[in-house]
Amino acid sequence: MKKNLIALFGGLLFAGALISCGGGGSETKTTTKTMTADLVNGEAVYNKSCIACHMTGVAGAAALSDKARWEENAAKGMETLLADAMKGYTGKYGVMPEKGTCMDCTEQDMFDAISFMLDKAGVEAAK
């Protein structure tokens, strides 16, 4: 019984430490509703990082010319597309690495790149 109380108390202390360090608190998240796409920046990010997979569909990526795949992606909504691009995503077609391996890209950069690819594919993300 004493060991259980010590373990419980230790767990509570650990959880409290995580929360005070930010490990268990709520995350501040930019919503796509406050973002405006910069397609010029999006094209630059695409050419720098996204083109390697999205030009031809490497590793299951939606090729820029594959409108049907982009329509399928767009149906998820921009918020989901951005979250998946930022954190990485494994789906039925393959893997999207975290930030598409563009580790210096900001959330705005990723939003712009996704917007650029949707635009080039002739697709609009669901609201």
Sequence and secondary structure as in RCSB ss.txt:
>XXXX:A:sequence
MKKNLIALFGGLLFAGALISCGGGGSETKTTTKTMTADLVNGEAVYNKSCIACHMTGVAGAAALSDKARWEENAA
KGMETLLADAMKGYTGKYGVMPEKGTCMDCTEQDMFDAISFMLDKAGVEAAK
>XXXX:A:secstr
 HHHHHHHHHHHHHHHHHHHHTSSS      GGG    HHHHHHHIIIIIHHHHTTTGGG   TT HHHHHHHHT
T HHHHHHHHHH EE SS EE GGGG TT  HHHHHHHHHHHHHHHT     
